Amino acid sequence: MDSTSANAGRHPFSVLVERIRVRLAEESGAPLWSTPGDEIIDLLVGLEALKAQLDAVQLQVIREAHRQDLGRTAGATSTAALLSSLLRMRPEHARSAVGLANDLDTALPLVQLALNAGEISVDHARVIAKAIRDLPKEAGQETRAEAEQVLVEHARVFDPKDLAGLGRAVLNAVDPDLADKVLAKNLAEEEAKAARARELTLHDDPNGSGTHIRGKLDPTTADLFRTLLEPLSKPLPTTAEGLDPRTPAQRRGDGFAELLRRYGDSGASPTQGGEKPHIVVTITDEDLVNGTGLGRLLRTGTYVSARTVQEWACDAKVSWFGIRDGEVALSEGTRFFTGRLRKLLELRDRGCAFPGCDRPPAWCHGHHIRSWLNGGPTILANGALLCGHHHRLIHEGAWQVRMAPDGVPEFIPPEWVDQQRNPVRNNRLRT
């Protein structure tokens, strides 16, 4: 029986595949040592094209197997399961092959033609199929067809990796107006999703040394937070005290505290119980005056040192609570260095008065040079503007501040800075 009779009634693909296999088996053992280099190059290109063409044929056969539901006929759960068992393919590769075969049949005629001609590889085809599948639902058939044409042309030049990058941007090439609309919509959806994911938790240290903050911000809020925090977290200038000893993380922590202080002072916060939110500290008269004992935060019950309460009281609202005429009474709050007096302090000191410090007035507290607890009056001649860092430094006691005869605050350093303890002042102030 001749080959023509044997192949009678068989599909041309079946005959072609069998002939190719026979010829390859006959010729594949031929040595290549005598083959010129340019022919080797042509052979590599030709084999890649042949491989693509065989892949195209295989995909067409897979598509027909899927159409006839041969997987279930053979007892498999699906066409992909049949391929995985029959061809020893990985299950995920089998599923991908079935999906690509159907895409080529229903949505990618140009990709099918290019694959049939061996002009692109099956990897190119997968990339193009994904790019078309990922186009927004607003993209019509005409836009999808144009995108397919553009990507097939690029596939003849670029490898699949580079083509994937082009595929993600193909909508910009074929319909830039729609791409802008989709981008705006996607950004809005991503921003809304990120905003819903914002969270902040406060966890008190079990050792009582502070509170840990953990959270997540959406990109816009994070950018705003950085914008507000960065100028408040810059290193202090080199002053009479020396270089800023704080780490970047410590500076950000101090900057965050300063940010909260400014917000509280701004009056922009909503009321709580009829008043603007504020910290309430309770302490006895004796402990406050003498700097002994402890104060206590009313909201959390946290204890703070009397020295810290004295520092806060320099520029805070102070009320007296006690028994008056046999009844519990609370005095009206008194706040120091406000209004016209605060403005005069700012005009005179023009920022932190500590030597070498350049913090502006908005950063500063009004400090009583002679404590109001010891009868120091709240007047310009008894006040000085100090940033939070140097205000704490003065209340620690090593540095001292006094008013010079010319009405300018001057500072007396500790002995380890200057054994003679010669007074110094900020050069910004008038002499």
C-alpha positions in Angstrom: 0.0 0.0 0.0 1.5 3.4 -1.0 1.5 6.4 1.2 -1.2 8.1 -0.8 -3.6 5.2 -0.1 -2.5 5.1 3.6 -3.3 8.7 4.1 -6.6 8.7 2.2 -9.3 10.3 4.3 -6.9 11.7 6.9 -6.8 15.5 7.7 -4.0 17.3 6.0 -2.6 18.4 9.4 -2.3 14.8 10.5 -0.5 13.9 7.3 1.8 17.0 7.6 2.8 16.4 11.2 3.6 12.8 10.4 5.8 13.7 7.5 7.6 16.4 9.4 8.3 14.0 12.2 9.6 11.3 9.8 11.9 13.7 8.0 13.2 15.2 11.2 14.0 11.8 12.6 15.8 11.0 9.3 17.8 14.2 9.2 18.3 15.3 12.8 21.4 13.2 13.3 23.3 14.9 10.4 26.6 16.6 11.7 26.7 20.4 11.5 30.5 20.9 11.7 30.7 21.8 8.0 27.8 24.2 8.1 28.9 27.9 7.4 28.1 30.4 10.1 25.6 32.4 8.1 23.7 29.2 7.4 23.7 28.3 11.1 22.1 31.7 11.8 19.5 31.1 9.1 18.9 27.7 10.5 18.2 29.0 14.0 15.8 31.6 12.7 14.1 29.0 10.5 13.7 26.5 13.3 12.2 29.2 15.6 9.7 30.1 12.8 8.9 26.4 12.4 8.4 26.0 16.1 6.0 28.9 16.1 4.1 27.4 13.1 3.9 24.0 14.9 2.6 25.8 18.0 0.0 27.5 15.9 -1.1 24.1 14.6 -1.2 22.6 18.1 -3.3 25.5 19.3 -5.8 25.0 16.5 -6.0 21.3 17.4 -6.4 22.1 21.1 -9.2 24.5 20.1 -11.0 21.7 18.2 -10.5 19.3 21.1 -12.1 21.8 23.4 -15.0 22.4 20.9 -15.7 18.6 20.8 -15.3 18.4 24.6 -12.9 15.5 24.2 -11.7 15.9 27.7 -15.0 14.7 29.2 -15.3 12.1 26.4 -11.9 10.6 27.5 -13.0 10.7 31.2 -11.1 13.9 32.1 -12.7 16.8 33.9 -11.8 19.3 31.2 -9.7 19.9 28.1 -6.9 21.2 30.2 -6.9 18.1 32.4 -6.8 16.0 29.2 -3.7 17.9 27.9 -2.0 17.7 31.3 -2.4 13.9 31.4 -2.0 13.1 27.7 1.0 15.5 26.9 2.5 15.5 30.4 2.0 19.2 30.7 1.9 21.2 33.9 -1.7 21.9 34.8 -1.2 25.7 34.6 0.4 25.4 31.2 -2.4 23.3 30.0 -5.0 25.8 31.2 -3.0 28.6 29.6 -2.9 26.7 26.2 -6.7 26.2 26.2 -7.3 29.9 27.0 -4.9 31.1 24.3 -6.4 28.7 21.7 -9.8 30.2 22.4 -8.5 33.8 22.3 -6.9 33.2 18.9 -10.2 31.9 17.6 -12.5 34.6 18.9 -10.6 37.8 19.4 -7.1 37.7 17.8 -7.2 36.9 14.1 -4.0 38.9 13.3 -2.1 37.1 16.0 -3.3 33.8 14.6 -2.1 34.8 11.1 1.3 35.9 12.3 1.8 32.8 14.4 0.8 30.6 11.4 3.5 32.4 9.3 6.1 31.9 12.0 6.6 35.6 12.4 6.0 35.7 16.1 6.3 33.1 18.9 3.6 31.6 21.1 5.1 33.7 24.0 4.4 36.8 21.9 0.9 35.6 21.4 0.3 35.1 25.1 1.6 38.6 25.8 -0.7 40.1 23.2 -3.7 38.1 24.4 -3.2 39.4 28.0 -2.8 43.0 26.8 -6.0 42.9 24.9 -7.8 41.1 27.7 -6.6 43.8 30.1 -8.0 46.6 28.1 -10.8 48.4 29.9 -14.3 47.5 29.2 -14.8 50.9 27.7 -12.5 50.0 24.8 -14.7 49.0 21.8 -14.0 46.4 19.2 -12.4 48.9 16.9 -10.0 50.0 19.6 -9.1 46.4 20.4 -8.5 45.5 16.8 -6.2 48.5 16.4 -4.3 47.6 19.6 -3.9 44.0 18.3 -2.5 45.3 15.0 0.0 47.6 16.8 1.2 44.8 19.2 1.6 42.3 16.3 3.8 44.8 14.5 5.9 45.3 17.7 6.1 41.6 18.3 8.0 41.3 15.0 10.7 43.5 16.6 10.7 43.1 20.3 11.1 40.1 22.6 8.1 39.1 24.8 9.4 40.9 27.9 9.7 44.2 26.1 6.4 43.6 24.4 4.7 43.2 27.7 5.7 46.7 28.7 4.4 48.0 25.4 1.2 46.1 25.9 0.6 47.9 29.2 0.8 51.2 27.4 -0.9 50.3 24.1 -4.1 52.1 25.0 -2.2 55.4 25.1 -1.1 54.7 21.5 -4.5 53.8 20.0 -6.9 55.9 22.1 -5.1 58.5 24.3 -8.3 60.2 25.3 -9.8 56.9 26.6 -6.4 56.1 28.3 -6.6 59.4 30.2 -10.2 58.8 31.3 -9.3 55.3 32.4 -6.2 56.5 34.3 -8.2 59.1 36.1 -10.9 56.6 37.0 -8.3 54.0 38.2 -6.5 56.6 40.2 -9.7 57.7 41.9 -10.6 54.2 42.7 -7.1 53.4 44.1 -7.1 56.6 46.1 -10.5 55.7 47.6 -9.3 52.2 48.4 -6.1 53.5 50.0 -8.1 56.1 52.0 -10.4 53.3 53.3 -7.2 51.4 54.4 -6.0 54.2 56.6 -5.4 53.1 60.1 -3.7 54.2 63.3 -3.2 52.3 66.5 -1.7 53.5 69.9 -0.2 51.0 72.1 1.0 51.9 75.6 4.4 50.5 76.4 3.9 47.9 79.2 6.9 49.4 81.0 5.2 52.8 81.1 7.9 54.5 79.1 5.6 55.9 76.4 3.2 54.9 73.6 4.0 53.1 70.4 2.4 54.4 67.2 1.7 52.1 64.3 -0.4 52.8 61.2 -0.8 53.1 57.5 -1.5 56.2 55.5 -2.7 56.5 51.9 -0.2 58.2 49.6 -1.8 61.6 49.6 -2.1 61.8 53.4 1.5 60.5 53.8 2.7 63.2 51.4 0.9 65.8 53.5 2.2 64.4 56.7 5.8 64.5 55.4 5.3 68.0 54.0 4.2 69.2 57.5 6.6 67.2 59.5 9.9 67.7 57.6 10.4 71.4 58.4 9.6 70.7 62.0 12.2 67.8 62.1 15.3 69.7 60.8 18.4 69.5 63.0 18.7 72.4 65.4 21.4 74.9 64.4 24.7 74.7 66.2 24.1 76.8 69.3 25.9 77.7 72.5 24.8 74.2 73.7 26.6 72.6 70.7 25.5 70.4 67.9 22.0 68.9 67.8 22.5 65.5 69.5 19.2 64.0 68.3 19.0 61.2 65.7 16.7 61.7 62.7 14.1 59.5 64.3 14.2 61.5 67.5 13.9 64.7 65.4 10.8 63.4 63.7 9.3 62.4 67.1 9.9 66.0 68.4 8.6 67.4 65.1 5.4 65.3 65.5 5.0 66.7 69.0 5.4 70.2 67.7 2.9 69.6 65.0 0.3 68.5 67.5 1.1 71.5 69.8 0.6 73.9 66.9 -2.7 72.3 65.9 -3.9 72.5 69.5 -2.9 76.1 69.7 -4.4 77.0 66.3 -8.0 76.8 67.6 -9.0 74.9 64.5 -9.8 71.6 66.3 -13.4 70.7 67.0 -14.8 71.1 70.5 -15.0 68.3 73.0 -17.3 68.7 75.9 -17.9 72.3 74.9 -14.1 73.1 74.8 -11.3 72.8 72.4 -9.3 69.6 73.1 -6.5 70.1 75.5 -4.3 68.3 78.0 -5.4 68.6 81.6 -2.8 68.1 84.3 -3.6 67.9 88.0 -1.0 68.8 90.6 -1.0 70.2 94.1 -0.1 73.9 94.7 2.9 72.9 96.8 4.3 70.4 94.3 3.8 72.9 91.4 5.5 75.7 93.3 8.4 73.6 94.7 8.9 71.4 91.6 8.4 68.3 93.8 6.1 65.3 93.5 4.1 64.4 90.5 1.5 65.7 88.2 -1.1 63.5 86.6 -2.8 63.6 83.2 -6.5 63.7 83.8 -7.5 61.7 80.6 -5.1 58.8 80.9 -3.9 58.9 84.5 -0.3 59.0 83.3 2.1 60.6 85.8 4.5 63.4 84.8 7.2 65.1 86.7 6.6 68.4 88.5 9.4 70.0 86.4 7.5 69.1 83.2 4.3 70.6 84.7 6.2 73.8 85.5 7.5 74.0 81.9 4.0 73.6 80.6 2.6 76.1 83.0 4.9 78.8 81.6 2.6 79.2 78.6 -0.6 77.4 79.5 -4.0 77.9 80.8 -3.9 77.5 84.6 -7.0 77.0 86.8 -7.2 76.5 90.6 -9.4 73.8 92.0 -10.3 73.5 95.6 -12.8 74.3 98.4 -14.2 77.8 98.6 -16.9 78.7 101.1 -17.3 75.1 101.9 -18.0 74.1 98.3 -15.9 72.6 95.5 -14.8 75.5 93.2 -12.8 75.8 89.9 -11.4 79.2 89.0 -11.5 80.6 85.6 -8.4 79.7 83.6 -5.6 82.1 83.3 -3.4 81.9 80.2 0.0 83.8 80.0 1.7 85.6 77.2 -1.3 86.0 75.0 -2.6 88.8 72.7 -0.7 92.0 72.7 2.0 90.7 75.2 2.7 87.7 73.0 3.1 90.0 70.0 5.5 92.2 71.8 7.6 89.1 72.7 7.7 88.1 69.1 8.7 91.6 67.9 11.5 91.8 70.4 13.0 88.3 70.2 12.0 87.4 66.6 12.1 83.7 67.4 13.9 81.5 70.0 16.1 83.7 72.1 18.6 80.9 72.9 22.1 81.7 71.5 22.5 80.4 68.0 18.9 79.1 67.6 17.0 80.3 64.5 13.6 78.8 65.3 10.8 81.3 64.3 8.2 82.7 66.7 5.6 80.0 65.7 7.9 77.4 67.2 8.2 79.1 70.5 6.7 79.1 74.0 6.5 82.2 76.2 8.8 81.5 79.2 8.8 83.3 82.5 12.4 84.3 83.3 11.4 84.5 87.0 8.7 81.8 87.5 5.2 83.1 88.0 5.0 80.4 90.7 7.5 82.5 92.6 5.8 85.8 92.0 7.3 86.5 88.6 5.0 88.9 86.7 3.7 88.2 83.2 5.3 91.2 81.6 7.6 91.7 78.6 10.6 92.3 80.9 10.1 88.9 82.5 9.4 86.9 79.3 11.5 85.2 76.6 10.6 83.2 73.6 12.0 79.7 73.6 11.5 76.8 71.2 10.4 73.6 72.8 13.9 72.1 72.9 15.5 75.0 74.6 12.5 75.6 76.9 13.0 72.1 78.2 16.7 72.8 78.5 16.1 75.8 80.7 13.7 74.0 83.0 16.3 71.2 83.4 18.3 73.9 85.3 21.8 73.6 83.9 21.4 76.7 81.7 19.9 79.8 83.2 18.3 82.8 81.6 18.1 86.4 82.8 17.1 89.8 81.5 20.2 91.9 80.6 20.1 95.7 81.6 19.4 96.6 78.0 16.2 94.5 78.0 17.5 91.5 76.0 17.4 87.9 77.4 20.8 86.5 78.0 21.8 83.0 79.0 24.3 81.7 81.5 25.9 78.4 80.4 26.8 75.5 82.8 30.4 75.2 83.9 31.1 72.3 81.5 30.4 74.7 78.6 32.1 77.7 80.1 34.0 77.6 83.4 33.6 81.3 83.8 29.9 81.1 83.0 29.9 84.3 81.0 26.5 85.2 79.8 25.8 84.8 76.0 22.9 85.9 73.8 21.4 85.2 70.4 23.2 87.4 67.8 19.9 88.0 66.1 18.8 90.2 69.0 19.7 93.8 69.2 22.6 94.7 71.4 
